Structure formats: C-alpha cells, structure tokens
Amino acid sequence: MVRCGAAVLRKYSNFIDDLRVYVRGGTGGMGYPNLGGEGGRGGDVWFVARERTTLKSIREKYPQKRFVAGTGANSSVRALKGEKGKDCEVYVPMGISVLDDDGKQIGELNAAGERFLAARGGPGGSLATNFLPCKGQRRTVHLDLKLIADVGLVGFPNAGKSSLLSKISHAKPQIANYAFTTIQPELGKIMYADYKQISVADLPGLIEGAHANKGMGHKFLKHVERTKQLLLVVDISGFQLSVKTQFRTAFETILLLTKELELYKEELVTKPALLAINKIDLPCAKDNLDELMTQLQNPQDFLHLLEEEIIPANTLEFREIIPISTYTGEGIAELKTCIRKSIDEQAEQVNEEYRKKKLLLLQTSK
C-alpha cells in the first residue's frame, strides 16, 4: 500500500501552480471645477511574463496577494491635466492562464515580455463626472500555471520517469523505490553537442481515474497541455499501484495512459508521441518485450481480450518505440537521438505550414 508522509506533503506544498490574487486599478484624480481641469487617470495593474519567476516567489514577496495601482494626480492651477497614477506591474511565470472567479479564462501569458491588463485605473474627475474621480476596476483572479516544455514524460508511478530525466538531462529529481517519488513537476534540459537544448518535464505519476481528478489528477494533466510532444514511459513488467488494485501488463498500461489523456482532453492524444519501454534489464524482459511489440503492431487483434472501460477511442501513434534501462543506461543515447529527431521534424512541419499560410495570403491579396 502506498503511504504519503507529512514530509512528502510539505514538499509538494512548495510547488504552486495556482494562486488567487486581488487586483485593483488606481482611483482617478480630482478635477478642478473652476478652470475645467481634469484629474489624472488611475494607474493600471499589469501581469508581465518573465523568466525565472515562480508563483511561490510571488506569494512569499506579497503575502497579502493584493496588487493596487497608484491614484491619479489631482488637477490644479499649475497642471489642469493631472498625471496618470503609477502602474503596478506584477511579474509572473511564463505559461500563466488568467482566470476570473467563475473559472473563465480572460488572458494568457506564454512568452517573456507578454503583458495582460488585469485591472484598469479609473478616469479622473472631469466635466462629465462633475469633476469627481472614479474608482478603478477591482476583481479577484486566479493565476493558473501550466508548464511549457518540449517533451512531457507521461507514465504511472514508479515507471522510472525521474530516473530517466536524471539520465538524459542535468536535472536531479528525487528518486526512490516507492510509487509517488515525483510529487511536484521537475524540469530538465537535454544538451546536445551542437548546443541544441530540449526541455523535458517530469510530471507527477498518473493513476487510473486521473481524468476525474483522482490522485494528482488535474494537477498532473493540465501540465501536459502545453508540452509539444509526449514521451510515455512504461515498465516492461507491468504496473500495480497496490495490492488492492488490479495488475496491468505493459500493453494495458499504454492503453490506460492513453485513455486518461483522452478523457481529460481529446486533443492530448493527437500530440506527437514517443514510447520508452523501461527496465529491460530485468529477468524475462526480452519475452515481455517481444509480446508487447507484437501487441503494438496490431493492437486491434488484442483489444477484445480486455475490459471495455480501459480501451481508448483512439490509440496513440508512436513515432518511435525505444527499449531502455535507466539502471544500466541501455538505449538512453538512442532515446536522446529520437527525441531530437522528433522535435526537429515537428519544428520543420510547423515552419512549412506557416510558409504555406503566408504564401496563400500573398496569393489572395493579389
């Protein structure tokens, strides 16, 4: 049976991927009735995406989680038009979705330097307002983080994702012989001889029912959305979470992972995908691998032997299937090569589609 101690829970709390904050635009400045002067507009509250920023650092720096912009300057004899109040800029991580209190997405920040107007300042006093200032916009919003990575490692607990990340990158994730070693996302970068870098995210292990928010549930699945490609990591010996749950073969594990992704969001199973079959150094691994490869070549021939609820509507099409051992290092170099090739091919495909769209626009404009 899997147990999660207090120390583990405390460590998970160190990673924050959702933060609720209050934002308020500045109040406008007073107008000057005698001379028809207009008060300055209140400052605005902006969210600005920046590298090396975390939601945890925001919470620690601003424990009240309140962001209020400056008040506009009053109109005066010396300055009939008051100056605008000071803007409030809040630096947030890249990959942030801004949601209102009803859960509706109102903004998104994916690249460094992108800005989102969270709360607009109120107009200054003028003839239209009887020279009285107006208050700024105020609301509570959620900052929802979804990690941006080239490759997302997907697998059930104890499949070897953390070990794999430590082998292919410079990341040093926690590794131990129990199911929920990864309790917070880990990011690493694969470095190539030509200085090419590919980012890889090791995400908390799925369990059956994750789409319904069981286990890590949506905390895991939402981070898969912004990865360019998926790398499924499967134990060749199969998987069993505890003595109370059913044992799953490697083939069933692949189907279950696909099913969980599909039920959460159908678009996830359309992402380019690779499959790493781990622990091939174990006894009987060769026989299990031969059987699995036969099943993957013609999956439809074996689906009738399985429960209907674990069968996805669409099976994943793997660009490459690579047997590996994170213990001995077998297949790791080949896997890194396959990841590079797949990412490069996807980039070329995206560029080609972009070129075709630009050409079509040029042709239609003529």
Secondary structure in CASP SS format (residue, H / E / C, confidence):
PFRMAT SS
TARGET T0000
AUTHOR 0000-0000-0000
METHOD secondary structure of the structure
MODEL  1
M C 1.00
V C 1.00
R C 1.00
C C 1.00
G C 1.00
A H 1.00
A H 1.00
V H 1.00
L H 1.00
R H 1.00
K H 1.00
Y H 1.00
S H 1.00
N C 1.00
F C 1.00
I C 1.00
D C 1.00
D E 1.00
L E 1.00
R E 1.00
V E 1.00
Y E 1.00
V E 1.00
R E 1.00
G C 1.00
G C 1.00
T C 1.00
G C 1.00
G C 1.00
M C 1.00
G C 1.00
Y E 1.00
P H 1.00
N H 1.00
L H 1.00
G C 1.00
G E 1.00
E E 1.00
G C 1.00
G C 1.00
R C 1.00
G C 1.00
G C 1.00
D C 1.00
V E 1.00
W E 1.00
F E 1.00
V E 1.00
A E 1.00
R C 1.00
E C 1.00
R C 1.00
T C 1.00
T C 1.00
L H 1.00
K H 1.00
S H 1.00
I H 1.00
R H 1.00
E H 1.00
K H 1.00
Y C 1.00
P C 1.00
Q C 1.00
K C 1.00
R E 1.00
F E 1.00
V E 1.00
A C 1.00
G C 1.00
T C 1.00
G C 1.00
A C 1.00
N C 1.00
S C 1.00
S C 1.00
V C 1.00
R C 1.00
A C 1.00
L C 1.00
K E 1.00
G C 1.00
E C 1.00
K C 1.00
G C 1.00
K C 1.00
D C 1.00
C E 1.00
E E 1.00
V E 1.00
Y E 1.00
V E 1.00
P C 1.00
M C 1.00
G C 1.00
I E 1.00
S E 1.00
V E 1.00
L E 1.00
D C 1.00
D C 1.00
D C 1.00
G C 1.00
K C 1.00
Q E 1.00
I E 1.00
G E 1.00
E E 1.00
L E 1.00
N C 1.00
A C 1.00
A C 1.00
G C 1.00
E C 1.00
R E 1.00
F E 1.00
L E 1.00
A E 1.00
A E 1.00
R C 1.00
G C 1.00
G C 1.00
P C 1.00
G C 1.00
G C 1.00
S C 1.00
L H 1.00
A H 1.00
T H 1.00
N C 1.00
F C 1.00
L C 1.00
P C 1.00
C C 1.00
K C 1.00
G C 1.00
Q C 1.00
R E 1.00
R E 1.00
T E 1.00
V E 1.00
H E 1.00
L E 1.00
D E 1.00
L E 1.00
K C 1.00
L C 1.00
I C 1.00
A E 1.00
D E 1.00
V E 1.00
G E 1.00
L E 1.00
V E 1.00
G C 1.00
F C 1.00
P C 1.00
N C 1.00
A C 1.00
G C 1.00
K H 1.00
S H 1.00
S H 1.00
L H 1.00
L H 1.00
S H 1.00
K H 1.00
I H 1.00
S C 1.00
H C 1.00
A C 1.00
K C 1.00
P C 1.00
Q C 1.00
I C 1.00
A C 1.00
N C 1.00
Y C 1.00
A C 1.00
F C 1.00
T C 1.00
T C 1.00
I C 1.00
Q C 1.00
P C 1.00
E E 1.00
L E 1.00
G E 1.00
K E 1.00
I E 1.00
M E 1.00
Y C 1.00
A C 1.00
D C 1.00
Y C 1.00
K C 1.00
Q E 1.00
I E 1.00
S E 1.00
V E 1.00
A E 1.00
D E 1.00
L C 1.00
P C 1.00
G C 1.00
L C 1.00
I C 1.00
E C 1.00
G C 1.00
A H 1.00
H H 1.00
A H 1.00
N C 1.00
K C 1.00
G C 1.00
M C 1.00
G H 1.00
H H 1.00
K H 1.00
F H 1.00
L H 1.00
K H 1.00
H H 1.00
V H 1.00
E C 1.00
R C 1.00
T E 1.00
K E 1.00
Q E 1.00
L E 1.00
L E 1.00
L E 1.00
V E 1.00
V E 1.00
D E 1.00
I C 1.00
S C 1.00
G C 1.00
F E 1.00
Q C 1.00
L C 1.00
S C 1.00
V C 1.00
K C 1.00
T C 1.00
Q C 1.00
F C 1.00
R E 1.00
T C 1.00
A H 1.00
F H 1.00
E H 1.00
T H 1.00
I H 1.00
L H 1.00
L H 1.00
L H 1.00
T H 1.00
K H 1.00
E H 1.00
L H 1.00
E H 1.00
L H 1.00
Y H 1.00
K C 1.00
E H 1.00
E H 1.00
L H 1.00
V H 1.00
T H 1.00
K C 1.00
P C 1.00
A E 1.00
L E 1.00
L E 1.00
A E 1.00
I E 1.00
N E 1.00
K C 1.00
I C 1.00
D C 1.00
L C 1.00
P C 1.00
C C 1.00
A H 1.00
K H 1.00
D H 1.00
N H 1.00
L H 1.00
D H 1.00
E H 1.00
L H 1.00
M H 1.00
T H 1.00
Q H 1.00
L H 1.00
Q H 1.00
N C 1.00
P H 1.00
Q H 1.00
D H 1.00
F C 1.00
L H 1.00
H H 1.00
L H 1.00
L C 1.00
E C 1.00
E H 1.00
E H 1.00
I H 1.00
I C 1.00
P C 1.00
A C 1.00
N C 1.00
T C 1.00
L C 1.00
E C 1.00
F E 1.00
R E 1.00
E E 1.00
I E 1.00
I E 1.00
P E 1.00
I C 1.00
S C 1.00
T C 1.00
Y C 1.00
T C 1.00
G C 1.00
E C 1.00
G C 1.00
I H 1.00
A H 1.00
E H 1.00
L H 1.00
K H 1.00
T H 1.00
C H 1.00
I H 1.00
R H 1.00
K H 1.00
S H 1.00
I H 1.00
D H 1.00
E H 1.00
Q H 1.00
A H 1.00
E H 1.00
Q H 1.00
V H 1.00
N H 1.00
E H 1.00
E H 1.00
Y H 1.00
R H 1.00
K H 1.00
K H 1.00
K H 1.00
L H 1.00
L H 1.00
L H 1.00
L H 1.00
Q H 1.00
T H 1.00
S H 1.00
K C 1.00
END
